[in-house]
Amino acid sequence: MSKPQYSWWGYVKRVVEGYPARCCAAEREAVEKARAATQEPEVERLIAWVYWEKRGNLTEAGAALGLDRQAVRRGHGVFLRRVAREMGLL
């Protein structure tokens, strides 16, 4: 079974990537709420590594942080869905 394609996925990725400089107030608030709700420090470091520090892709960040592929995919997906939920897209 193939994974579903969400129409909002690319938009949310761009919002997270542009945080905080290129976001409007509502987008900034959604990312901040998602960050505050993230319980796993590894996921916070993963998102920071990939989107804000731009030090590599998800695979490289996962390897550097000692996370397996499934944990990287799960953490990344949960974070983006949490931002989308905060923005009212879910």
VEXDREN-2710 file (C-alpha; in Angstrom, 1 decimal):
% VEXDREN-2710
k/r/px/py/pz
1/MET/0.0/0.0/0.0
2/SER/1.4/3.4/-0.9
3/LYS/1.7/6.2/1.5
4/PRO/-0.9/9.0/1.1
5/GLN/0.1/12.3/-0.4
6/TYR/-1.0/15.3/1.6
7/SER/-1.6/18.6/-0.3
8/TRP/-0.4/20.6/2.7
9/TRP/2.9/18.6/3.3
10/GLY/5.1/20.8/1.1
11/TYR/3.6/24.0/2.5
12/VAL/4.2/22.9/6.1
13/LYS/7.8/21.9/5.3
14/ARG/8.4/25.4/3.8
15/VAL/6.9/27.0/6.9
16/VAL/9.2/25.0/9.2
17/GLU/12.2/25.7/7.1
18/GLY/11.4/29.5/7.1
19/TYR/10.8/29.7/10.8
20/PRO/11.1/32.2/12.4
21/ALA/12.3/34.8/9.8
22/ARG/10.0/34.1/6.9
23/CYS/6.8/33.2/8.8
24/CYS/3.7/35.2/9.5
25/ALA/2.5/35.4/13.2
26/ALA/0.1/32.4/12.8
27/GLU/2.8/30.2/11.2
28/ARG/5.4/31.1/13.8
29/GLU/2.9/30.4/16.6
30/ALA/2.1/27.0/15.1
31/VAL/5.8/26.0/14.9
32/GLU/6.4/27.2/18.5
33/LYS/3.4/25.2/19.8
34/ALA/4.6/22.1/17.9
35/ARG/8.1/22.6/19.4
36/ALA/6.7/23.0/22.9
37/ALA/4.6/19.8/22.4
38/THR/7.5/17.7/21.2
39/GLN/8.4/15.3/24.1
40/GLU/11.5/13.8/22.4
41/PRO/14.7/15.9/22.5
42/GLU/16.0/13.8/19.6
43/VAL/13.2/14.9/17.4
44/GLU/13.8/18.6/18.3
45/ARG/17.5/18.2/17.4
46/LEU/16.6/16.4/14.2
47/ILE/14.3/19.2/13.0
48/ALA/16.8/21.8/14.0
49/TRP/19.6/20.0/12.2
50/VAL/17.7/19.6/9.0
51/TYR/15.6/22.7/8.7
52/TRP/17.2/25.5/10.7
53/GLU/20.9/24.7/10.8
54/LYS/20.8/23.2/7.3
55/ARG/23.5/20.7/8.1
56/GLY/22.2/17.9/6.0
57/ASN/19.2/15.8/5.1
58/LEU/17.1/13.5/7.3
59/THR/19.3/10.5/6.7
60/GLU/22.5/12.3/7.6
61/ALA/20.9/13.9/10.6
62/GLY/19.6/10.6/11.9
63/ALA/23.0/8.9/11.5
64/ALA/24.7/11.8/13.3
65/LEU/22.2/11.8/16.1
66/GLY/22.2/8.0/16.5
67/LEU/18.6/7.4/15.3
68/ASP/17.5/4.6/13.1
69/ARG/15.6/5.2/9.9
70/GLN/12.2/4.5/11.3
71/ALA/12.7/6.8/14.3
72/VAL/13.7/9.6/11.9
73/ARG/10.7/9.1/9.6
74/ARG/8.3/8.8/12.5
75/GLY/9.7/11.9/14.4
76/HIS/9.8/14.0/11.2
77/GLY/6.2/13.0/10.3
78/VAL/4.8/13.6/13.7
79/PHE/6.4/17.0/13.9
80/LEU/5.1/18.1/10.5
81/ARG/1.6/16.8/11.3
82/ARG/1.7/18.6/14.6
83/VAL/2.5/21.9/12.9
84/ALA/-0.2/21.3/10.3
85/ARG/-2.7/20.6/13.1
86/GLU/-1.7/23.8/14.9
87/MET/-2.2/25.7/11.6
88/GLY/-5.7/24.2/11.1
89/LEU/-4.8/22.1/8.1
90/LEU/-5.8/18.8/9.8
END
